[in-house]
């Protein structure tokens, strides 16, 4: 009897010890060891293929002095492998508001005025509007010299990270608008008359051809920006053009036709430029009847819809809500049925005064990225203006506009974005990430995104926006790993590099990138 009791005690003790060593948790295919607080990557669950990370050059690149120390410093900080590693450069085709002033009703601050590649001094009154804008000889990169030169600096520098140049339009050229300026006379005025759609298409096409002739490899054009917004009236502070959904679709149709007609003359050497349309303002607005979705519906009526590069959306003061993102995708799917579509997040900004240089902004931006990647399935993610000189939460770096100074001020959101952009490459695929045997704080307070590379590399980015640390146990048979962290005390610090270890502690208010092979 004693032997039986001893045997039972031994069996129970062994079971308790085994459970303790395994983490005392439920086992599963992804977590065979039953680890507690388990992070499991499911590479069989595949989502979008990433195309990259970007930021806009609007409102500031034209202030960068040519061939200056400032140009070199900004280019390296933002668009190089040694810096942020942004591979998507967003260039604004301006509507010429820099030629206008208060007497014309244009009261924008100087940096918000945009130059144009079309030389208005060559406008010939004896010819039609369309004939003028169809004439390539009236275009030159000299019209936006500093901005184009800065783009060349970014492209030509050693270790340039740029592989995609996207051009976008806020307003048609002022010579073709109804108001005669780059915003509507009244709020919600459609400022481009329908009879000028072909002239606008010629303008956009010739701007692209002018840039490409200068060695700028434009591959995507976004002809319409935030069409649902009011963009008009005496309080207008920037270039913009309102379009109703059917109007926007007709404008895109005109541009598509212009590109097709041009390519028909090229004897087998077509202009390989895709149209991204429409670049919608806040996609979470009007949750019951989203204007963003109305524009997609009108576009979907045209036979070229499936040839579009993708659907682009913006979010200012973007909510943390998962449901808003899921709702947008669900409504798009209801419109398009089985048709495939891709989403690009092309502008995000806090939309608030002051400069938050700390981790409150850093973790906010990183968490927005995580949610856009996870619930919008965004294949690319771009911040609004890359460099700022304002007392405003809108820059990744801060620099004195118009100066030769190479002194840049870096804020934590720069490093938070780098935790994604320096590690997740174009071609990487977002895969499943699950929290097993963990409390509800895992996946909410501590959230994550995982990516897989063709060579078997797995990248995980974790965002902790609380004042608590989180123990994490990683499931999987990896060989080695690198852990890089940004928090209040460090920027892109390599905390660990070596053999794989399953146990980590994620620090408070931090963004952590784990690369495993």
C-alpha positions in Angstrom: 0.0 0.0 0.0 2.9 2.4 0.9 4.5 1.6 -2.5 1.2 2.4 -4.3 0.9 5.8 -2.4 4.5 6.6 -3.1 4.0 5.9 -6.8 0.9 8.0 -6.9 2.7 10.9 -5.2 5.5 10.6 -7.7 3.2 10.6 -10.7 1.3 13.7 -9.3 4.5 15.6 -8.6 5.9 14.8 -12.0 2.7 16.1 -13.6 2.8 19.3 -11.6 6.5 19.8 -12.5 5.8 19.2 -16.2 2.9 21.6 -16.1 5.1 24.2 -14.3 7.8 23.8 -16.9 5.4 24.2 -19.7 3.7 27.3 -18.3 0.7 25.6 -16.8 -1.4 26.5 -19.9 -3.5 24.8 -22.5 -1.6 23.2 -25.4 -2.4 23.7 -29.0 -0.9 23.2 -32.5 0.6 26.7 -32.3 1.6 26.4 -28.7 2.5 22.7 -28.1 4.4 23.6 -24.9 1.3 25.2 -23.3 3.2 28.5 -22.7 1.4 31.2 -20.7 1.3 34.7 -22.2 2.2 33.0 -25.4 2.8 34.9 -28.7 2.4 32.5 -31.6 3.0 33.4 -35.2 0.9 31.5 -37.7 2.7 31.7 -41.1 -0.1 29.6 -42.7 -2.5 32.5 -42.2 -1.4 34.9 -45.0 -2.8 38.4 -45.6 -1.6 41.4 -47.6 1.8 41.6 -49.3 3.5 44.8 -48.2 4.6 47.4 -50.7 6.2 49.8 -48.2 6.4 52.9 -46.1 6.3 56.6 -47.0 5.7 60.2 -46.3 4.7 63.3 -48.2 7.2 66.0 -49.4 4.4 68.6 -49.8 4.5 71.9 -48.0 8.2 71.7 -47.1 10.5 70.2 -49.8 10.3 73.4 -51.9 11.9 75.2 -48.9 15.1 73.0 -49.0 18.0 74.9 -50.5 19.6 73.2 -53.4 22.8 71.3 -52.9 22.8 72.2 -49.2 23.8 70.4 -46.0 20.2 70.5 -45.1 19.2 68.6 -48.2 21.7 65.9 -47.5 20.7 65.6 -43.9 17.0 65.4 -44.6 17.4 63.0 -47.5 19.5 60.6 -45.3 17.2 60.9 -42.3 14.1 60.0 -44.2 14.9 58.2 -47.5 18.0 56.2 -46.9 18.8 52.7 -45.6 20.8 54.4 -42.8 17.8 56.6 -41.8 14.1 55.9 -41.7 14.3 53.8 -44.8 11.1 55.1 -46.4 10.8 53.5 -49.9 7.7 55.5 -51.0 8.2 59.2 -51.9 5.0 61.2 -52.3 5.4 64.3 -54.5 2.7 66.9 -54.9 1.8 68.2 -58.4 0.8 71.7 -57.4 -1.9 73.8 -58.8 0.1 77.0 -59.1 -1.2 78.8 -56.0 2.4 80.1 -55.4 1.6 82.6 -58.3 -1.4 83.9 -56.5 -1.9 86.2 -53.5 -4.4 87.9 -51.2 -5.7 90.1 -54.1 -6.9 86.9 -55.8 -8.3 85.6 -52.5 -5.4 83.1 -51.8 -4.4 83.6 -48.2 -2.5 80.4 -47.6 0.7 80.6 -45.6 3.7 80.5 -47.9 4.6 76.8 -47.3 1.1 75.7 -48.3 1.3 77.4 -51.6 2.2 75.0 -54.4 4.3 75.6 -57.5 3.5 74.2 -60.9 5.4 72.5 -63.6 3.2 74.4 -66.1 4.6 77.8 -67.1 1.6 80.1 -67.1 3.6 82.8 -68.7 3.5 80.7 -71.9 -0.3 80.5 -71.9 -1.6 81.4 -75.4 -4.9 83.1 -75.3 -5.4 82.4 -79.0 -5.6 78.6 -78.2 -8.1 76.6 -76.2 -7.5 75.7 -72.6 -7.0 72.0 -73.6 -4.5 73.0 -76.4 -2.4 75.0 -73.9 -2.2 72.2 -71.3 -1.6 69.6 -74.0 1.5 71.4 -75.1 4.6 69.7 -73.6 6.8 72.7 -74.4 5.0 74.7 -71.7 6.2 72.4 -68.9 9.5 72.4 -67.0 10.8 71.1 -63.7 12.1 74.6 -63.2 8.6 75.5 -62.1 9.1 73.6 -58.9 12.9 73.5 -58.9 13.7 73.1 -55.2 11.2 70.3 -54.6 12.4 68.4 -57.7 16.1 68.9 -56.8 15.4 67.6 -53.3 13.7 64.5 -54.8 16.8 64.0 -56.9 19.0 64.3 -53.8 16.9 61.6 -52.2 17.1 59.3 -55.2 20.8 59.8 -56.0 22.2 59.6 -52.5 24.3 56.5 -51.5 21.9 53.9 -49.9 18.7 55.5 -51.2 15.7 53.5 -50.0 13.3 54.9 -52.6 11.8 52.4 -55.0 8.4 54.1 -55.7 7.6 57.7 -56.6 3.9 58.6 -56.3 2.5 61.9 -57.5 -0.7 63.4 -56.1 -2.9 66.4 -57.0 -4.7 68.5 -54.4 -6.2 71.0 -56.9 -6.2 71.4 -60.7 -4.2 74.3 -62.1 -5.9 77.6 -61.2 -6.2 78.5 -64.9 -8.7 75.7 -65.4 -10.8 76.1 -62.2 -14.3 77.6 -61.9 -13.1 80.1 -59.3 -9.8 81.0 -60.9 -7.9 79.9 -57.8 -7.0 76.6 -56.2 -10.1 76.3 -53.9 -13.8 76.7 -54.6 -15.5 80.1 -54.3 -17.9 78.5 -51.8 -17.8 75.5 -49.6 -18.4 72.2 -51.4 -18.2 73.9 -54.9 -17.0 71.5 -57.5 -14.2 73.7 -58.8 -13.3 71.8 -62.0 -15.9 72.4 -64.7 -16.7 69.2 -66.7 -15.7 70.9 -69.9 -12.2 71.1 -68.5 -11.8 67.4 -67.5 -9.7 66.7 -70.6 -7.5 69.7 -70.0 -6.9 68.5 -66.4 -6.0 65.0 -67.7 -3.5 66.6 -70.2 -2.0 68.6 -67.3 -1.5 65.6 -65.1 -0.1 63.5 -67.9 2.3 66.2 -69.0 3.5 66.8 -65.4 4.3 63.0 -65.2 6.1 63.0 -68.5 8.1 66.1 -67.5 9.2 64.5 -64.3 10.1 61.2 -66.0 12.1 63.1 -68.7 14.0 64.6 -65.8 14.9 61.2 -64.4 12.1 60.9 -61.8 10.7 57.4 -62.0 7.0 58.2 -61.4 5.0 55.0 -61.2 1.7 55.9 -59.6 -0.5 59.0 -59.9 -3.4 60.0 -57.6 -5.4 62.7 -59.4 -8.0 63.4 -56.7 -7.3 64.2 -53.1 -10.0 64.1 -50.3 -12.9 65.0 -52.7 -15.6 64.8 -50.1 -14.2 67.8 -48.1 -15.5 71.4 -48.5 -12.3 73.0 -50.1 -13.9 76.4 -50.6 -14.9 79.7 -49.1 -13.1 82.6 -47.6 -11.5 80.5 -44.9 -9.6 78.3 -47.3 -6.0 77.7 -46.2 -4.7 75.3 -48.8 -5.1 73.9 -52.3 -8.1 71.6 -52.6 -11.0 70.6 -54.9 -14.3 69.2 -54.0 -15.9 66.6 -56.3 -19.1 64.7 -56.0 -18.7 60.9 -56.4 -19.9 60.7 -60.1 -17.7 63.8 -61.0 -14.6 62.2 -59.4 -15.2 59.0 -61.5 -15.5 61.0 -64.7 -12.2 62.9 -63.9 -10.4 59.5 -63.4 -12.0 58.3 -66.6 -10.6 61.3 -68.5 -7.1 60.7 -67.1 -7.3 56.9 -67.9 -8.3 57.8 -71.5 -5.5 60.3 -71.8 -2.9 57.8 -70.7 -4.3 55.1 -73.1 -4.3 57.6 -76.0 -0.7 58.6 -75.3 0.4 54.9 -75.0 -1.2 54.2 -78.4 1.3 56.5 -80.0 4.4 55.0 -78.2 5.1 52.0 -80.5 5.5 49.4 -77.8 7.0 51.6 -75.2 4.0 52.5 -73.0 4.0 54.9 -70.1 3.8 52.5 -67.2 1.9 54.6 -64.7 -1.0 53.3 -62.6 -3.8 55.4 -61.3 -4.7 55.4 -57.6 -8.2 56.6 -57.0 -9.7 58.2 -55.3 -7.5 59.3 -52.4 -10.3 59.6 -49.9 -10.5 61.9 -46.8 -11.2 60.4 -43.4 -12.7 57.0 -44.4 -14.3 56.6 -40.9 -16.6 59.6 -41.5 -20.3 59.0 -41.9 -20.2 55.5 -40.5 -23.7 54.7 -41.6 -23.1 56.1 -45.1 -19.5 56.7 -45.8 -18.7 59.1 -48.6 -15.5 57.2 -49.1 -17.5 54.2 -50.1 -19.8 56.2 -52.4 -16.7 57.2 -54.4 -15.6 53.6 -54.8 -19.1 52.7 -55.9 -19.0 55.2 -58.7 -15.5 54.2 -59.8 -16.5 50.5 -59.9 -19.0 51.3 -62.7 -16.1 51.8 -65.2 -14.4 48.9 -67.1 -11.0 50.1 -66.1 -11.7 49.8 -62.3 -9.8 46.5 -61.9 -6.7 48.2 -63.5 -6.5 50.9 -60.8 -3.4 50.7 -58.6 -5.6 50.6 -55.4 -7.8 52.5 -53.0 -6.1 55.1 -50.9 -7.4 56.5 -47.7 -6.5 59.2 -45.2 -7.1 59.4 -41.5 -6.6 62.5 -39.3 -7.2 62.2 -35.6 -7.7 58.6 -36.5 -9.7 56.6 -34.0 -8.4 53.5 -32.3 -11.6 51.7 -33.2 -11.2 48.3 -34.9 -14.9 48.3 -35.9 -14.5 51.5 -38.0 -11.8 49.9 -40.0 -13.7 46.6 -40.4 -16.9 48.5 -41.3 -15.1 50.3 -44.2 -13.7 47.0 -45.6 -17.0 45.3 -45.2 -18.9 48.0 -47.2 -16.2 48.0 -49.9 -16.6 44.2 -50.2 -20.4 44.6 -50.5 -19.8 46.8 -53.5 -17.1 44.9 -55.2 -18.2 41.4 -54.5 -15.5 38.9 -55.4 -13.3 41.5 -57.0 -9.9 41.9 -55.4 -8.8 45.3 -54.1 -5.8 46.7 -52.2 -5.8 49.5 -49.6 -3.1 52.0 -49.1 -3.0 54.4 -46.1 -1.5 57.5 -47.6 -1.8 60.2 -45.0 -2.0 60.1 -41.2 -1.5 63.0 -38.8 -2.4 63.8 -35.2 -4.2 67.0 -36.3 -3.3 68.8 -33.1 -1.2 71.8 -32.0 2.0 71.6 -30.1 4.9 69.1 -30.6 4.7 65.9 -28.6 8.2 64.6 -28.9 7.7 61.7 -26.5 6.4 58.2 -26.4 2.7 59.2 -26.0 2.9 60.2 -29.7 5.2 57.3 -30.6 3.0 54.6 -29.3 -0.1 56.3 -30.7 1.4 56.3 -34.2 2.7 52.7 -33.8 -0.7 51.5 -32.6 -2.5 53.2 -35.5 -0.1 51.5 -37.8 -0.8 48.1 -36.2 -4.6 48.6 -36.6 -4.4 49.8 -40.2 -2.3 46.9 -41.1 -4.4 44.4 -39.2 -8.0 45.6 -39.9 -7.7 47.7 -43.1 -5.1 45.2 -44.5 -3.2 48.3 -45.7 -0.3 47.1 -47.9 1.5 50.5 -47.5 1.4 53.1 -44.8 2.5 56.8 -45.2 2.7 59.6 -42.8 1.7 63.2 -43.8 4.5 65.7 -44.0 7.9 64.2 -43.3 9.6 67.4 -42.1 7.9 70.3 -40.2 8.8 73.7 -38.9 5.6 74.3 -37.1 4.4 74.1 -33.5 2.2 71.3 -34.6 2.2 67.5 -34.2 2.7 66.8 -37.9 6.4 66.1 -38.6 8.6 63.0 -38.3 11.5 65.4 -38.0 11.6 69.1 -37.3 13.9 71.5 -39.2 14.1 75.3 -39.8 12.5 75.8 -43.2 14.6 77.6 -45.9 17.8 77.2 -43.8 21.1 75.6 -44.7 21.2 74.0 -41.3 21.7 70.2 -41.1 20.4 70.2 -37.6 17.3 68.1 -37.3 15.1 67.4 -34.3 13.9 63.9 -34.1 10.7 63.0 -32.2 9.7 59.5 -30.9 7.2 58.9 -33.6 10.1 58.9 -36.1 11.7 56.0 -34.2 8.3 54.3 -33.7 7.7 54.3 -37.4 11.3 53.1 -37.9 10.4 50.0 -35.9 8.3 49.1 -38.9 10.0 50.7 -41.9 13.5 49.5 -41.1 12.5 45.9 -40.6 9.4 45.1 -42.8 10.4 45.1 -46.5 8.3 45.3 -49.7 7.4 41.7 -50.5 7.0 40.7 -46.9 3.6 39.2 -46.1 1.5 39.9 -43.0 0.7 36.6 -41.3 -1.3 35.6 -38.3 -0.4 36.5 -34.7 -2.2 35.0 -31.8 -2.1 35.4 -28.0 -2.7 32.1 -26.2 -3.2 31.4 -22.5 -3.1 35.2 -21.9 -5.3 37.8 -20.4 -7.4 40.2 -22.5 -4.6 42.9 -22.0 -2.6 40.9 -24.5 -4.0 41.9 -27.9 -5.4 45.2 -26.6 -2.9 47.1 -24.3 -0.1 45.1 -25.8 -0.8 44.5 -29.5 1.2 43.1 -32.3 1.6 42.5 -36.0 3.6 39.7 -37.7 5.2 39.3 -41.1 6.9 36.5 -43.0 9.6 36.7 -45.6 10.3 34.3 -48.4 13.6 33.2 -46.8 11.7 32.1 -43.6 12.5 35.2 -41.6 9.6 36.3 -39.2 9.2 39.8 -38.0 7.0 40.8 -35.1 6.3 44.4 -34.0 4.7 44.8 -30.5 3.2 48.1 -29.2 2.7 48.7 -25.5 1.0 51.9 -24.7 0.6 51.4 -21.0 2.7 52.1 -17.9 3.1 48.3 -17.2 5.5 45.8 -18.6 4.4 42.6 -20.2 6.1 39.2 -19.9 5.9 37.4 -23.3 6.7 33.8 -24.2 7.3 33.1 -27.9 6.2 29.8 -29.3 8.2 28.3 -32.2 11.4 26.5 -33.1 13.5 29.5 -34.2 17.3 29.5 -34.2 18.3 33.1 -33.6 16.7 36.4 -32.9 17.2 40.2 -32.7 15.2 42.4 -30.4 15.1 46.2 -31.1 13.3 48.7 -28.8 12.2 52.3 -28.8 10.9 53.6 -25.5 11.3 56.8 -23.3 14.9 55.8 -22.6 16.2 54.6 -26.0 15.8 54.9 -29.7 16.1 51.8 -32.0 18.3 50.1 -29.4 19.3 46.5 -30.1 18.4 45.0 -26.7 19.3 41.4 -27.7 21.0 39.6 -30.5 21.9 36.0 -30.4 20.3 32.5 -30.0 16.6 32.3 -29.9 15.0 32.7 -26.4 11.4 32.4 -25.8 11.1 34.6 -22.7 10.9 38.4 -23.2 9.7 41.3 -21.1 8.1 44.2 -23.1 8.8 47.5 -21.4 6.2 50.2 -20.7 5.4 52.7 -23.4 7.4 51.0 -26.0 7.6 49.7 -29.6 9.5 46.4 -29.9 10.6 44.7 -33.1 11.6 41.0 -33.0 13.3 39.4 -36.0 13.5 35.6 -35.8 15.0 33.1 -38.1 
